[in-house]
Amino acid sequence: MPTSPSIVTPSGGAAALTRILLADDHALVRRGVRLILDGEPELTVVAEAGDGAEAVEMARDVQPDLAVLDIAMPRLTGLQAARELSRTMPGLRILMLTMYDNEQYFFEALKAGASGYVLKSVADRDLVEACRAAMRDEPFLYPGAVTALIRDFLDRAKNGGELPARAVTEREEEILKLVAEGHSSKEIADLLVISVKTVERHRANLLQKLGLRDRLELTRYAIRAGLVEP
């Protein structure tokens, strides 16, 4: 896949220009979505497709960084196209754009290789952030999808199914608790007999894993997780 050109962000730093393939069988929808995406300086639509088969062909030709696929399309559905693209172009990020707030479609999209699931009804609010998350190799889930994942987790736990690995390690949990209790990095290092640098690395990992920004949000998370009392 060719390297994307860089652009200069408002802060003066360099950011890669994300080249997007947009696939939807309704030209009016494509026009509206394209306006949203092309309105962002680091996003650009380089190709449009009217069905899933055309999307697969165009992706091979233009080598985009990201494919935004409607689920319901002629010839190949967005899910079928996503499966084919995930198989033949493993470096391509994929988002599903759909009108269906449907758990079955959501889980099928994840299995097909999509990293995000965006509802058309809130595309003006969520799509740009979903594209940015995909390019950071992070998932993007709308609130209903999060609920579906939680329900699936609880069902598997109840029925004895295999559960995913812990979100944080035991050491990270120890550090999270101490951070939430107000200890400094040096105090935590002394308590756990590790270096300050190691504490800072664990804290950075926690912020990234949990999608949080600072000590305050870590503290709130620790309270919700029952590690500390409010």
PyRosetta script that sets phi, psi and omega in degrees:
from pyrosetta import init, pose_from_sequence

init()
pose = pose_from_sequence("MPTSPSIVTPSGGAAALTRILLADDHALVRRGVRLILDGEPELTVVAEAGDGAEAVEMARDVQPDLAVLDIAMPRLTGLQAARELSRTMPGLRILMLTMYDNEQYFFEALKAGASGYVLKSVADRDLVEACRAAMRDEPFLYPGAVTALIRDFLDRAKNGGELPARAVTEREEEILKLVAEGHSSKEIADLLVISVKTVERHRANLLQKLGLRDRLELTRYAIRAGLVEP")
pose.set_psi(1, 130.4)
pose.set_omega(1, -176.7)
pose.set_phi(2, -67.0)
pose.set_psi(2, 152.4)
pose.set_omega(2, 179.1)
pose.set_phi(3, -73.2)
pose.set_psi(3, 132.4)
pose.set_omega(3, 179.9)
pose.set_phi(4, -72.9)
pose.set_psi(4, 143.5)
pose.set_omega(4, 176.0)
pose.set_phi(5, -65.6)
pose.set_psi(5, 163.0)
pose.set_omega(5, 179.8)
pose.set_phi(6, -104.1)
pose.set_psi(6, 153.1)
pose.set_omega(6, 173.3)
pose.set_phi(7, -126.0)
pose.set_psi(7, 163.5)
pose.set_omega(7, 178.3)
pose.set_phi(8, -96.4)
pose.set_psi(8, 124.7)
pose.set_omega(8, 179.6)
pose.set_phi(9, -79.2)
pose.set_psi(9, 165.4)
pose.set_omega(9, 178.1)
pose.set_phi(10, -56.6)
pose.set_psi(10, -27.3)
pose.set_omega(10, 180.0)
pose.set_phi(11, -81.8)
pose.set_psi(11, -3.3)
pose.set_omega(11, 178.1)
pose.set_phi(12, 96.6)
pose.set_psi(12, -6.6)
pose.set_omega(12, -179.5)
pose.set_phi(13, -85.8)
pose.set_psi(13, 166.8)
pose.set_omega(13, 179.5)
pose.set_phi(14, -94.4)
pose.set_psi(14, 137.5)
pose.set_omega(14, 177.7)
pose.set_phi(15, -134.0)
pose.set_psi(15, 143.4)
pose.set_omega(15, -179.8)
pose.set_phi(16, -72.6)
pose.set_psi(16, 139.3)
pose.set_omega(16, 175.5)
pose.set_phi(17, -81.2)
pose.set_psi(17, 120.7)
pose.set_omega(17, -178.4)
pose.set_phi(18, -86.4)
pose.set_psi(18, 119.3)
pose.set_omega(18, -178.6)
pose.set_phi(19, -93.7)
pose.set_psi(19, 123.9)
pose.set_omega(19, -169.2)
pose.set_phi(20, -117.3)
pose.set_psi(20, 135.7)
pose.set_omega(20, 167.7)
pose.set_phi(21, -98.7)
pose.set_psi(21, 126.9)
pose.set_omega(21, -178.6)
pose.set_phi(22, -113.6)
pose.set_psi(22, 125.7)
pose.set_omega(22, -178.4)
pose.set_phi(23, -127.1)
pose.set_psi(23, 120.9)
pose.set_omega(23, 175.9)
pose.set_phi(24, -159.5)
pose.set_psi(24, 141.1)
pose.set_omega(24, -176.4)
pose.set_phi(25, -81.9)
pose.set_psi(25, -0.7)
pose.set_omega(25, 176.8)
pose.set_phi(26, -108.6)
pose.set_psi(26, 115.8)
pose.set_omega(26, -177.2)
pose.set_phi(27, -60.3)
pose.set_psi(27, -35.9)
pose.set_omega(27, -179.0)
pose.set_phi(28, -65.6)
pose.set_psi(28, -40.0)
pose.set_omega(28, 177.2)
pose.set_phi(29, -64.4)
pose.set_psi(29, -45.0)
pose.set_omega(29, 178.9)
pose.set_phi(30, -58.4)
pose.set_psi(30, -41.4)
pose.set_omega(30, -179.0)
pose.set_phi(31, -62.1)
pose.set_psi(31, -43.9)
pose.set_omega(31, -179.6)
pose.set_phi(32, -66.8)
pose.set_psi(32, -42.8)
pose.set_omega(32, 179.6)
pose.set_phi(33, -66.1)
pose.set_psi(33, -38.5)
pose.set_omega(33, 179.6)
pose.set_phi(34, -63.4)
pose.set_psi(34, -38.6)
pose.set_omega(34, 177.2)
pose.set_phi(35, -60.3)
pose.set_psi(35, -39.9)
pose.set_omega(35, 178.9)
pose.set_phi(36, -64.5)
pose.set_psi(36, -47.7)
pose.set_omega(36, -174.6)
pose.set_phi(37, -72.2)
pose.set_psi(37, -46.4)
pose.set_omega(37, -178.3)
pose.set_phi(38, -69.6)
pose.set_psi(38, -11.9)
pose.set_omega(38, 176.7)
pose.set_phi(39, -75.9)
pose.set_psi(39, -9.6)
pose.set_omega(39, 179.4)
pose.set_phi(40, -101.4)
pose.set_psi(40, 135.5)
pose.set_omega(40, -173.2)
pose.set_phi(41, -64.0)
pose.set_psi(41, -26.9)
pose.set_omega(41, -176.1)
pose.set_phi(42, -99.5)
pose.set_psi(42, 4.7)
pose.set_omega(42, -179.9)
pose.set_phi(43, -119.9)
pose.set_psi(43, 138.6)
pose.set_omega(43, 176.1)
pose.set_phi(44, -147.8)
pose.set_psi(44, 133.1)
pose.set_omega(44, 176.3)
pose.set_phi(45, -83.8)
pose.set_psi(45, 119.1)
pose.set_omega(45, -177.4)
pose.set_phi(46, -103.7)
pose.set_psi(46, -12.0)
pose.set_omega(46, 179.5)
pose.set_phi(47, -158.7)
pose.set_psi(47, 149.2)
pose.set_omega(47, 176.6)
pose.set_phi(48, -127.1)
pose.set_psi(48, 141.8)
pose.set_omega(48, 178.2)
pose.set_phi(49, -129.7)
pose.set_psi(49, 148.5)
pose.set_omega(49, -178.2)
pose.set_phi(50, -100.6)
pose.set_psi(50, -3.5)
pose.set_omega(50, 175.4)
pose.set_phi(51, -157.5)
pose.set_psi(51, 172.7)
pose.set_omega(51, -174.2)
pose.set_phi(52, -66.9)
pose.set_psi(52, -38.8)
pose.set_omega(52, -179.8)
pose.set_phi(53, -65.4)
pose.set_psi(53, -41.7)
pose.set_omega(53, 177.6)
pose.set_phi(54, -64.2)
pose.set_psi(54, -35.8)
pose.set_omega(54, 178.7)
pose.set_phi(55, -62.2)
pose.set_psi(55, -43.0)
pose.set_omega(55, 179.3)
pose.set_phi(56, -63.7)
pose.set_psi(56, -44.3)
pose.set_omega(56, 179.8)
pose.set_phi(57, -62.8)
pose.set_psi(57, -45.3)
pose.set_omega(57, -178.3)
pose.set_phi(58, -66.3)
pose.set_psi(58, -37.3)
pose.set_omega(58, 179.8)
pose.set_phi(59, -61.2)
pose.set_psi(59, -40.4)
pose.set_omega(59, 178.3)
pose.set_phi(60, -65.6)
pose.set_psi(60, -35.4)
pose.set_omega(60, -177.3)
pose.set_phi(61, -76.0)
pose.set_psi(61, -47.2)
pose.set_omega(61, -171.4)
pose.set_phi(62, -96.7)
pose.set_psi(62, -12.5)
pose.set_omega(62, 177.7)
pose.set_phi(63, 51.6)
pose.set_psi(63, 61.3)
pose.set_omega(63, -180.0)
pose.set_phi(64, -73.0)
pose.set_psi(64, 168.3)
pose.set_omega(64, 174.9)
pose.set_phi(65, -86.1)
pose.set_psi(65, -28.2)
pose.set_omega(65, -172.1)
pose.set_phi(66, -145.0)
pose.set_psi(66, 137.1)
pose.set_omega(66, 174.1)
pose.set_phi(67, -114.2)
pose.set_psi(67, 128.3)
pose.set_omega(67, 175.5)
pose.set_phi(68, -109.1)
pose.set_psi(68, 111.4)
pose.set_omega(68, -170.2)
pose.set_phi(69, -117.5)
pose.set_psi(69, 130.3)
pose.set_omega(69, 169.0)
pose.set_phi(70, -71.5)
pose.set_psi(70, 148.0)
pose.set_omega(70, -179.5)
pose.set_phi(71, -75.9)
pose.set_psi(71, -48.3)
pose.set_omega(71, -175.1)
pose.set_phi(72, -92.3)
pose.set_psi(72, 100.8)
pose.set_omega(72, 178.8)
pose.set_phi(73, -138.9)
pose.set_psi(73, 155.8)
pose.set_omega(73, 177.6)
pose.set_phi(74, -69.1)
pose.set_psi(74, 167.9)
pose.set_omega(74, 178.9)
pose.set_phi(75, 61.2)
pose.set_psi(75, -73.8)
pose.set_omega(75, 170.4)
pose.set_phi(76, -118.5)
pose.set_psi(76, 134.8)
pose.set_omega(76, 173.6)
pose.set_phi(77, -70.9)
pose.set_psi(77, 168.3)
pose.set_omega(77, 175.9)
pose.set_phi(78, -61.4)
pose.set_psi(78, -35.0)
pose.set_omega(78, 178.6)
pose.set_phi(79, -67.2)
pose.set_psi(79, -42.7)
pose.set_omega(79, 178.1)
pose.set_phi(80, -64.5)
pose.set_psi(80, -41.8)
pose.set_omega(80, 178.1)
pose.set_phi(81, -63.6)
pose.set_psi(81, -40.1)
pose.set_omega(81, 179.7)
pose.set_phi(82, -62.7)
pose.set_psi(82, -42.2)
pose.set_omega(82, 178.7)
pose.set_phi(83, -61.2)
pose.set_psi(83, -44.5)
pose.set_omega(83, -179.0)
pose.set_phi(84, -66.2)
pose.set_psi(84, -42.6)
pose.set_omega(84, -179.6)
pose.set_phi(85, -68.1)
pose.set_psi(85, -37.9)
pose.set_omega(85, 177.7)
pose.set_phi(86, -63.7)
pose.set_psi(86, -33.9)
pose.set_omega(86, -179.0)
pose.set_phi(87, -75.3)
pose.set_psi(87, -42.8)
pose.set_omega(87, -172.5)
pose.set_phi(88, -95.2)
pose.set_psi(88, -21.8)
pose.set_omega(88, -179.3)
pose.set_phi(89, -133.1)
pose.set_psi(89, 70.2)
pose.set_omega(89, -172.9)
pose.set_phi(90, -60.7)
pose.set_psi(90, -20.0)
pose.set_omega(90, 178.8)
pose.set_phi(91, -83.4)
pose.set_psi(91, -7.3)
pose.set_omega(91, -178.0)
pose.set_phi(92, -79.3)
pose.set_psi(92, 129.1)
pose.set_omega(92, 173.3)
pose.set_phi(93, -84.2)
pose.set_psi(93, 146.6)
pose.set_omega(93, -175.5)
pose.set_phi(94, -132.6)
pose.set_psi(94, 133.7)
pose.set_omega(94, 171.7)
pose.set_phi(95, -120.8)
pose.set_psi(95, 141.7)
pose.set_omega(95, 174.0)
pose.set_phi(96, -100.4)
pose.set_psi(96, 130.3)
pose.set_omega(96, 177.9)
pose.set_phi(97, -115.3)
pose.set_psi(97, 120.4)
pose.set_omega(97, -169.7)
pose.set_phi(98, -149.0)
pose.set_psi(98, 157.9)
pose.set_omega(98, 173.3)
pose.set_phi(99, -90.8)
pose.set_psi(99, -5.1)
pose.set_omega(99, -172.7)
pose.set_phi(100, -95.0)
pose.set_psi(100, 111.2)
pose.set_omega(100, 171.4)
pose.set_phi(101, -88.0)
pose.set_psi(101, 78.8)
pose.set_omega(101, -167.3)
pose.set_phi(102, -135.3)
pose.set_psi(102, 123.9)
pose.set_omega(102, -176.7)
pose.set_phi(103, -61.3)
pose.set_psi(103, -39.5)
pose.set_omega(103, -178.0)
pose.set_phi(104, -62.7)
pose.set_psi(104, -46.4)
pose.set_omega(104, 177.9)
pose.set_phi(105, -62.4)
pose.set_psi(105, -39.4)
pose.set_omega(105, -178.4)
pose.set_phi(106, -61.0)
pose.set_psi(106, -49.5)
pose.set_omega(106, -179.1)
pose.set_phi(107, -68.3)
pose.set_psi(107, -34.9)
pose.set_omega(107, 176.3)
pose.set_phi(108, -64.7)
pose.set_psi(108, -36.8)
pose.set_omega(108, 178.5)
pose.set_phi(109, -63.8)
pose.set_psi(109, -42.8)
pose.set_omega(109, 178.1)
pose.set_phi(110, -63.2)
pose.set_psi(110, -43.2)
pose.set_omega(110, 179.8)
pose.set_phi(111, -65.7)
pose.set_psi(111, -29.2)
pose.set_omega(111, -179.5)
pose.set_phi(112, -77.3)
pose.set_psi(112, -9.8)
pose.set_omega(112, 177.5)
pose.set_phi(113, 110.1)
pose.set_psi(113, 2.9)
pose.set_omega(113, 179.4)
pose.set_phi(114, -72.3)
pose.set_psi(114, 144.2)
pose.set_omega(114, 177.8)
pose.set_phi(115, -101.6)
pose.set_psi(115, -1.6)
pose.set_omega(115, 178.8)
pose.set_phi(116, -159.4)
pose.set_psi(116, 159.8)
pose.set_omega(116, -175.5)
pose.set_phi(117, -139.7)
pose.set_psi(117, 110.4)
pose.set_omega(117, -173.5)
pose.set_phi(118, -117.9)
pose.set_psi(118, 131.4)
pose.set_omega(118, 177.7)
pose.set_phi(119, -82.0)
pose.set_psi(119, 135.9)
pose.set_omega(119, 179.6)
pose.set_phi(120, -60.5)
pose.set_psi(120, -31.6)
pose.set_omega(120, -176.8)
pose.set_phi(121, -64.1)
pose.set_psi(121, -21.7)
pose.set_omega(121, 179.4)
pose.set_phi(122, -126.7)
pose.set_psi(122, 25.1)
pose.set_omega(122, -177.8)
pose.set_phi(123, -60.5)
pose.set_psi(123, -35.7)
pose.set_omega(123, -179.7)
pose.set_phi(124, -64.2)
pose.set_psi(124, -23.2)
pose.set_omega(124, 179.9)
pose.set_phi(125, -94.3)
pose.set_psi(125, -38.6)
pose.set_omega(125, -167.8)
pose.set_phi(126, -106.4)
pose.set_psi(126, -23.9)
pose.set_omega(126, -167.8)
pose.set_phi(127, -64.9)
pose.set_psi(127, -43.7)
pose.set_omega(127, -178.3)
pose.set_phi(128, -61.7)
pose.set_psi(128, -45.0)
pose.set_omega(128, 179.5)
pose.set_phi(129, -65.7)
pose.set_psi(129, -35.2)
pose.set_omega(129, 177.0)
pose.set_phi(130, -63.6)
pose.set_psi(130, -40.7)
pose.set_omega(130, 177.4)
pose.set_phi(131, -62.6)
pose.set_psi(131, -45.1)
pose.set_omega(131, -179.6)
pose.set_phi(132, -63.8)
pose.set_psi(132, -41.0)
pose.set_omega(132, 178.8)
pose.set_phi(133, -63.1)
pose.set_psi(133, -43.2)
pose.set_omega(133, 179.9)
pose.set_phi(134, -60.0)
pose.set_psi(134, -40.2)
pose.set_omega(134, -178.9)
pose.set_phi(135, -73.7)
pose.set_psi(135, -15.8)
pose.set_omega(135, 172.3)
pose.set_phi(136, -92.0)
pose.set_psi(136, 6.0)
pose.set_omega(136, -175.6)
pose.set_phi(137, 61.3)
pose.set_psi(137, 37.2)
pose.set_omega(137, 177.2)
pose.set_phi(138, -116.2)
pose.set_psi(138, 146.1)
pose.set_omega(138, 177.7)
pose.set_phi(139, -74.6)
pose.set_psi(139, 153.9)
pose.set_omega(139, 172.7)
pose.set_phi(140, -127.4)
pose.set_psi(140, 120.7)
pose.set_omega(140, -178.2)
pose.set_phi(141, -128.2)
pose.set_psi(141, 132.0)
pose.set_omega(141, 174.9)
pose.set_phi(142, -77.4)
pose.set_psi(142, 161.7)
pose.set_omega(142, -172.8)
pose.set_phi(143, -52.6)
pose.set_psi(143, -39.9)
pose.set_omega(143, 179.6)
pose.set_phi(144, -64.5)
pose.set_psi(144, -32.7)
pose.set_omega(144, 178.2)
pose.set_phi(145, -69.9)
pose.set_psi(145, -37.6)
pose.set_omega(145, 176.5)
pose.set_phi(146, -61.0)
pose.set_psi(146, -43.0)
pose.set_omega(146, 177.5)
pose.set_phi(147, -59.8)
pose.set_psi(147, -41.4)
pose.set_omega(147, 179.5)
pose.set_phi(148, -63.2)
pose.set_psi(148, -40.9)
pose.set_omega(148, 179.0)
pose.set_phi(149, -64.3)
pose.set_psi(149, -42.1)
pose.set_omega(149, 179.1)
pose.set_phi(150, -63.3)
pose.set_psi(150, -43.3)
pose.set_omega(150, 179.6)
pose.set_phi(151, -62.5)
pose.set_psi(151, -41.7)
pose.set_omega(151, 178.8)
pose.set_phi(152, -62.9)
pose.set_psi(152, -42.2)
pose.set_omega(152, 178.1)
pose.set_phi(153, -60.2)
pose.set_psi(153, -46.6)
pose.set_omega(153, -178.4)
pose.set_phi(154, -65.4)
pose.set_psi(154, -38.3)
pose.set_omega(154, 178.3)
pose.set_phi(155, -63.1)
pose.set_psi(155, -43.3)
pose.set_omega(155, -179.6)
pose.set_phi(156, -67.0)
pose.set_psi(156, -38.1)
pose.set_omega(156, 178.8)
pose.set_phi(157, -64.4)
pose.set_psi(157, -42.1)
pose.set_omega(157, -178.4)
pose.set_phi(158, -66.7)
pose.set_psi(158, -36.2)
pose.set_omega(158, -175.2)
pose.set_phi(159, -96.4)
pose.set_psi(159, 9.0)
pose.set_omega(159, 177.1)
pose.set_phi(160, 76.9)
pose.set_psi(160, 19.2)
pose.set_omega(160, 179.4)
pose.set_phi(161, -76.1)
pose.set_psi(161, 169.9)
pose.set_omega(161, 180.0)
pose.set_phi(162, -71.7)
pose.set_psi(162, 132.0)
pose.set_omega(162, -178.3)
pose.set_phi(163, -104.2)
pose.set_psi(163, 152.3)
pose.set_omega(163, 178.8)
pose.set_phi(164, -67.8)
pose.set_psi(164, 161.6)
pose.set_omega(164, 179.1)
pose.set_phi(165, -64.0)
pose.set_psi(165, 159.4)
pose.set_omega(165, 178.8)
pose.set_phi(166, -58.7)
pose.set_psi(166, 145.5)
pose.set_omega(166, 179.5)
pose.set_phi(167, -66.3)
pose.set_psi(167, -37.7)
pose.set_omega(167, -179.7)
pose.set_phi(168, -128.2)
pose.set_psi(168, 153.5)
pose.set_omega(168, 178.2)
pose.set_phi(169, -77.5)
pose.set_psi(169, 168.3)
pose.set_omega(169, 178.6)
pose.set_phi(170, -61.7)
pose.set_psi(170, -41.1)
pose.set_omega(170, 179.1)
pose.set_phi(171, -64.3)
pose.set_psi(171, -42.3)
pose.set_omega(171, 177.7)
pose.set_phi(172, -63.2)
pose.set_psi(172, -36.2)
pose.set_omega(172, 178.4)
pose.set_phi(173, -65.6)
pose.set_psi(173, -40.1)
pose.set_omega(173, 176.4)
pose.set_phi(174, -59.3)
pose.set_psi(174, -46.7)
pose.set_omega(174, -178.4)
pose.set_phi(175, -68.1)
pose.set_psi(175, -39.6)
pose.set_omega(175, 177.1)
pose.set_phi(176, -57.5)
pose.set_psi(176, -45.6)
pose.set_omega(176, -179.8)
pose.set_phi(177, -61.9)
pose.set_psi(177, -44.8)
pose.set_omega(177, -178.1)
pose.set_phi(178, -68.8)
pose.set_psi(178, -37.5)
pose.set_omega(178, 175.3)
pose.set_phi(179, -61.2)
pose.set_psi(179, -44.9)
pose.set_omega(179, -179.0)
pose.set_phi(180, -66.0)
pose.set_psi(180, -26.8)
pose.set_omega(180, 177.8)
pose.set_phi(181, -81.4)
pose.set_psi(181, -2.0)
pose.set_omega(181, 173.9)
pose.set_phi(182, 95.6)
pose.set_psi(182, 9.4)
pose.set_omega(182, -179.7)
pose.set_phi(183, -75.2)
pose.set_psi(183, 145.0)
pose.set_omega(183, 175.8)
pose.set_phi(184, -77.3)
pose.set_psi(184, 167.8)
pose.set_omega(184, 178.8)
pose.set_phi(185, -60.5)
pose.set_psi(185, -39.5)
pose.set_omega(185, 179.9)
pose.set_phi(186, -66.5)
pose.set_psi(186, -40.8)
pose.set_omega(186, 178.7)
pose.set_phi(187, -63.4)
pose.set_psi(187, -41.1)
pose.set_omega(187, 179.0)
pose.set_phi(188, -64.5)
pose.set_psi(188, -42.5)
pose.set_omega(188, 178.8)
pose.set_phi(189, -59.6)
pose.set_psi(189, -42.7)
pose.set_omega(189, 179.5)
pose.set_phi(190, -65.9)
pose.set_psi(190, -42.1)
pose.set_omega(190, -178.2)
pose.set_phi(191, -65.7)
pose.set_psi(191, -38.2)
pose.set_omega(191, -175.4)
pose.set_phi(192, -98.2)
pose.set_psi(192, -0.7)
pose.set_omega(192, 179.9)
pose.set_phi(193, 56.2)
pose.set_psi(193, 51.1)
pose.set_omega(193, 174.2)
pose.set_phi(194, -134.2)
pose.set_psi(194, 172.6)
pose.set_omega(194, -178.4)
pose.set_phi(195, -80.0)
pose.set_psi(195, 157.5)
pose.set_omega(195, 176.3)
pose.set_phi(196, -61.0)
pose.set_psi(196, -38.4)
pose.set_omega(196, 179.3)
pose.set_phi(197, -60.8)
pose.set_psi(197, -39.1)
pose.set_omega(197, 178.3)
pose.set_phi(198, -66.5)
pose.set_psi(198, -39.8)
pose.set_omega(198, 176.9)
pose.set_phi(199, -60.5)
pose.set_psi(199, -46.3)
pose.set_omega(199, -178.7)
pose.set_phi(200, -63.9)
pose.set_psi(200, -36.5)
pose.set_omega(200, 178.6)
pose.set_phi(201, -66.1)
pose.set_psi(201, -43.3)
pose.set_omega(201, 178.0)
pose.set_phi(202, -63.1)
pose.set_psi(202, -40.2)
pose.set_omega(202, -179.4)
pose.set_phi(203, -66.0)
pose.set_psi(203, -40.1)
pose.set_omega(203, 177.0)
pose.set_phi(204, -63.1)
pose.set_psi(204, -40.0)
pose.set_omega(204, 177.8)
pose.set_phi(205, -62.7)
pose.set_psi(205, -40.1)
pose.set_omega(205, 178.6)
pose.set_phi(206, -61.9)
pose.set_psi(206, -46.2)
pose.set_omega(206, -179.5)
pose.set_phi(207, -59.7)
pose.set_psi(207, -42.9)
pose.set_omega(207, -178.6)
pose.set_phi(208, -69.2)
pose.set_psi(208, -47.0)
pose.set_omega(208, -178.1)
pose.set_phi(209, -60.9)
pose.set_psi(209, -42.7)
pose.set_omega(209, -173.0)
pose.set_phi(210, -91.9)
pose.set_psi(210, -3.5)
pose.set_omega(210, 179.6)
pose.set_phi(211, 67.6)
pose.set_psi(211, 34.4)
pose.set_omega(211, -177.8)
pose.set_phi(212, -107.2)
pose.set_psi(212, 167.3)
pose.set_omega(212, -172.5)
pose.set_phi(213, -110.6)
pose.set_psi(213, -32.4)
pose.set_omega(213, -171.7)
pose.set_phi(214, -156.3)
pose.set_psi(214, -176.9)
pose.set_omega(214, -178.5)
pose.set_phi(215, -59.0)
pose.set_psi(215, -39.6)
pose.set_omega(215, -178.2)
pose.set_phi(216, -60.5)
pose.set_psi(216, -45.0)
pose.set_omega(216, -180.0)
pose.set_phi(217, -69.2)
pose.set_psi(217, -33.8)
pose.set_omega(217, 174.2)
pose.set_phi(218, -61.6)
pose.set_psi(218, -41.3)
pose.set_omega(218, -179.9)
pose.set_phi(219, -63.9)
pose.set_psi(219, -44.3)
pose.set_omega(219, 178.5)
pose.set_phi(220, -61.5)
pose.set_psi(220, -41.0)
pose.set_omega(220, 178.3)
pose.set_phi(221, -62.9)
pose.set_psi(221, -43.9)
pose.set_omega(221, -179.5)
pose.set_phi(222, -61.5)
pose.set_psi(222, -36.6)
pose.set_omega(222, 177.9)
pose.set_phi(223, -65.8)
pose.set_psi(223, -45.8)
pose.set_omega(223, 179.7)
pose.set_phi(224, -64.2)
pose.set_psi(224, -32.8)
pose.set_omega(224, -179.3)
pose.set_phi(225, -81.3)
pose.set_psi(225, -4.5)
pose.set_omega(225, 178.4)
pose.set_phi(226, 79.1)
pose.set_psi(226, 17.6)
pose.set_omega(226, -180.0)
pose.set_phi(227, -80.7)
pose.set_psi(227, -30.5)
pose.set_omega(227, 177.9)
pose.set_phi(228, -137.7)
pose.set_psi(228, 158.2)
pose.set_omega(228, 177.8)
pose.set_phi(229, -90.1)
pose.set_psi(229, 145.1)
pose.set_omega(229, 179.9)
pose.set_phi(230, -68.9)
pose.dump_pdb("model.pdb")
